[in-house]
Structures are given as C-alpha cells and as structure tokens.
Amino acid sequence: METNNRNRTIALAALFQCVEGVVQIATQGKVDTDLFNSCINSVLTDDASSPEALYGGVGRLHSGFRVLMHQLGTGGMTPDGRPKDIEATRYAVNLLYLEKKLANDPDMFQSLLKNIENAQQQLGFFDMTHPNMIARLAEIYSNTISKVGPRIMIKGDQNYLSNPENAARIRALLLAGVRAALLWRQAGGSRWKLIFARGAMQKEAQGLLRA
C-alpha cells in the first residue's frame, strides 16, 4: 500500500465508520445496514486491490468521512453545531493502541490471521453478515484482541448492550476497527499525522465525499 494522505484518510475514515457502528448499536440498539456490511466486508475480504476496495468502494465509506471531518475539526462542536462525541474519539484511540500492541505480539497476530482465514472459509455456507458469521467474528475478537488488552469499555443503554446479538455485532465491529487501524499504520499513519495532518485529511475527506 502506498503511504500517502489519500490512503491514510480512507483508513482513518474506515476506523471512524466502525466506531460509528458501535455507537449506534450501544445507544440505539440498531446500526445502519450499509455501514455495518461495509465494515464486516473489510475483515472477510482478502483479495482487495486497494484500501477502499475492502469496503466496497469509496462510496461505502461516506459515514466514516463525515465522522472524520467532525471529529478532527477544531473546537468542541461539529460543523453542524452538535457536541463532538468524546466516546467515539476514545474508542478510535483505543483501537489504534490495540492494533499497535497486536503488532508487537507476533504469535497473537498470527493466531488472529489464522482465525480470520478459517472464518473466510465459512463464507461458502453463510453470508458475511449472517448471525453465525457475526458470532464467529465476535468470538475471534474475544479470543485474540481482547486478550492483548486493555479491554474497550463501551458506554450506552444497558438494555441494548446486554443483548447477545448486539454484543456480538459490537465485537465484530471492533475487530473491523482493528483492521482499519492496521490499514492506517500501513499507509504511514501515526500519532504525529493525527496531530499535524488534520487539515490535509479533512480536505481529502471532503474530496472523497464528492467522489
């Protein structure tokens, strides 16, 4: 993958899109279908020719680009006057940290890859977002990334969070978030890029939203 601003913007937007899905489930008990499908696609696709192809194209990442622009903006408010979602930022930062820890644990990383490969082989029997597939991805997250730690504590409505199907979808999205964090690092993303390249990524996201 080329280490350029476009690829970093796509990767960070994908990360925020996964986080947005987690927030939707935790606070509303449901998630936008297209958003969810694109995130899961990124985990179970292994023949993509570009970062955006993992998600089904740039058009499938519009939610992520919008969240990126809001979260990276200056001040405490989004462009449309809403308070920034501090929890969403925390989830994103934690996922970046988990991916970094995973990268420093070769055995766990290989275990994760092997488990994902096994899950991909089930696609001949189930659709990507079939409950059995989502349960499998959630199990992979619990057995690998959760053990790397620290665990990400999700805030929301307990009625939604205690639902087993919602819990599985959240873990599957967190797994997809780690996948996006890996793309971010592969594209040259770093803490310094988050601090000093905010404007460039916001401008890139605006252009990609019009694509």
N, C-alpha and C positions, 0 to 999 in steps of 0.2 A: 504494500500500500504506500502511495506517495505521502510524504509528510508535508501537507500543505493546509492552508487555512480552510479550504472548502471541505476537505475530509475531516478536519477537526470539528468544524461546525456541524457536519452531518452526525458525527459520533456523539457530540455533546447533546444535540437535539434528540437523538435516539435515547440517550440516557434520561433526559428530562421527560420524554414521552413515556418511558417505563415508569418513572416516578409518578407522572400524572395518572397513570392507570392505577397505581397503588393508592393514591389519594382518593380517586373516585370510588374505589371499592370500599375503602375504610370509612368514608364519610357518607356515601350514598347507597352502598350495597350493590352497586352495578357499575359497569365500565363500558365505554364506547366500544362497539364491536370491532370497527376497523382499526382503532388504536390497539386494542388487545391482540388482534390477529397479526398485525404487523410486527409487534414485539415478539410474539411466540415464533413467528416465521424466522426471525433472526437467529434463534437458538437451534432450530431444526433444519436450517438450510446450510449446506456445506459446499455448494458449487457456485456461489455468487461471484460475479465478475467485478464488482465494485461495492463500496460500503453501502450505498443506497439500495443496491440490488438485494441485500439481505432483508430489507424491509418492504420489498415490492415496489421500489422506486421512490423518488423524492416526494411525490405527491402523497405518499402514505405517511410522511413524517411532518405534515403541516402542524399538527398539535404540538409536536416537540419543538419546532421552530418558534412557534408563538410563545410557548412557555420559556424557552431560552431567552428570547428578546425581553420578556418581562423580568425574569429572574436576574439577568445580567445588567439591567438598567440601573442607573444611579438613583439614589434616594430610596425611600421606604415604600413607594407606591408604584404600581404598574402604570403603563401609559394610559389606560382607561380609568384610572382613579381608584383601583382596588388595592388593598394592602398586599404586599408580597407574601407568599406562602413560605414562612420560615421552615416549616416541617419539610416541604418539598426540597428546599436547599439542603437541609440536614440529611435527608435520605440520599440525595445525589452525592454529597461529600463522603458519606459513609460507604457508598458503593464504590467510589473511586479508591477509597482506602482499602476496602476488602479486596479489590482486584489487585492492588499493589502487594498486599500480603500474600495473596494466592500466587502471584508471580514469583515470590520468594520461597515458595514451598513446592518444588518440582514434583514430589510424589503426589501431593493432593491435586495439583494441576493435572497431572496425567490421569488420576482417578476420575476427575471431573470430565475430561475429554472422553475417556472410555465409556463412562455412563451416558454421556450425550450421544455417542455413536450407537450405543445399544438402544437408546430411545428412538433414534432416527430409523432404526430397523423395524420399529413397530408401526411406521407410517403406512406400511402395506396393509395394515389391519384397521387402523384408526385415522381419522382426520387429525390435523395438527391441534385443533382446539377441542377435541373430544375430551370429556371429563377424565377418561383413563389416561390420556396423554398429559393433561394438565397435572393430574395426581402424580404421574411419574416424574415430571419436571420438578414439582414441589418436593418430592422425595429426594431427588438429586441435590437440590439446593440444601435441604436439611442435613444430608449425609456428607456434604463436602464443604460448601462455602460457610455454612453456619458454624462448622467446627473450627474454621480458621479464626473466627471472631474478630471484633466483638459483634454480638447479635444486634440487628437493627430493630429497635422497638417502634412499632407502628402505632400511631395515635389515631383514634377515630371513635365511631359508635360501636360499643361492645356487642350490640345486637348483630351488627354486621361482621365484626372481627371474629366472633365466636362461631360463626357459620363455617363448617368444614370446607365447603366448596369455595367460599370466599377466601379462606386461609390458604387453600391450595393455589388459587389464582394469584394471590399476592406473592407467594413464594416463587411461583413461575415467573412473574414479572420482575422480581428481584434478581432471579437468575438471568433474565434477559438484560437487566440493568448492568450486571457484571460483564456480560458480553459486550455491551456498548462501551463500558469503561475500558475494556481491553482494546476496542477499536480506537478509542481516544488516545490511549498510550501509543498504539502502533502508528497513529497519524502524527505523532510528535507532541501530543498533549501533555501538559504539566501544570503544576500549581502556578508557575510564573505566567504561563499562557492564559490561565484563567484571570489573572490579575491585570496583565498588561495588554492582552489582545481582545478584551471585551468588545471594544468598539468595532474592531475588524470582524469579529464573529457575528455581532448584531447586524452589521451591514451585509454580510454574506447570507445570513438567515433571511433578511428582507428580500434579497435577490432570489433565493431558492423558493420562497413562498410564492413568488410571481412566476416561477418556472412551470 
